[in-house]
């Protein structure tokens, strides 16, 4: 499993209702653009939403992932 698929599955497993999109920013598979749509973000400010994702990725950031660009939204934004 490559890093993109690993990160996608990891986030989806921790945020049960999430839709996750992961792409490679540099061709090295360790600089990732991550978009997460989840209703678990409702009522949370942006920094808290991003912290939820960073907490999920904490172990992988030590070795597999060098940098992430995160965009978080509730699932109603997925329809737009």
N, C-alpha and C positions, 0 to 999 in steps of 0.2 A: 504494500500500500504506500503510495507517495505521500508527501507532506500535506498536500492540498486535501486529499481524501481523508487522511488521518485527522486533520484539524476539523474538517466538516463533521465527521462522525463523532468526534470528541465533544464538540459544542452541542450537537443535536442530542447526544446522550445525557447531557447535564441540564439542558433547557428543553424539556420534553415537547413543548409545542412549537419549537423553533423551525424556521426555514433559514438555511445557512448557505451562503455563496462565498467561495474562497478562490482567489486568483493570485497568480504569481506576478509580482511587480517588476522583477529584474532578470528573470530567467535562471536564477540560482535556487529557486524553491525554498528560500529561507527569508525572503522579504514578501510578506503576504498582505493582500487587500481582503479584508473580511467584512462581509455584510451579514448582519443577523437580524432577522425579523422575529419578534416574540412578544406575546401579550404579557410575559413576565416583566417587561419593561414599563408597563402602564403605571403611571403615578411616580416614576423614578426620574430624577434629573439625569442629564446626559452623562455626567461623570460617574454616577452610580451604575448606569447601564454599562459603560465601558469597563468599570471595575469588575462587574460580574463576569464579563468575557475574559478579562485579564486573569482573574482568579482561576478560571477553567484552564487557561493556557500556561499557568505558572511553571509547571515542570518542563514543558516543551520549550519555554523561553530560555531555559538554562542550557539547552544543547541543540535542538533541532531548528528553532526559529530565531532569526536575528532581529527582525523588525516587523511590526504590524501596523497597518492602517485600518482602523475599525470604524464602521458605520453601523449604528444600532437604531432600530425603529420598531414600532408596534406592527402587528400583522395587518392592520387596516391600511398601512402605507404600502404594503406589498401589492395591493390591488390597483394603486394609482400608476 
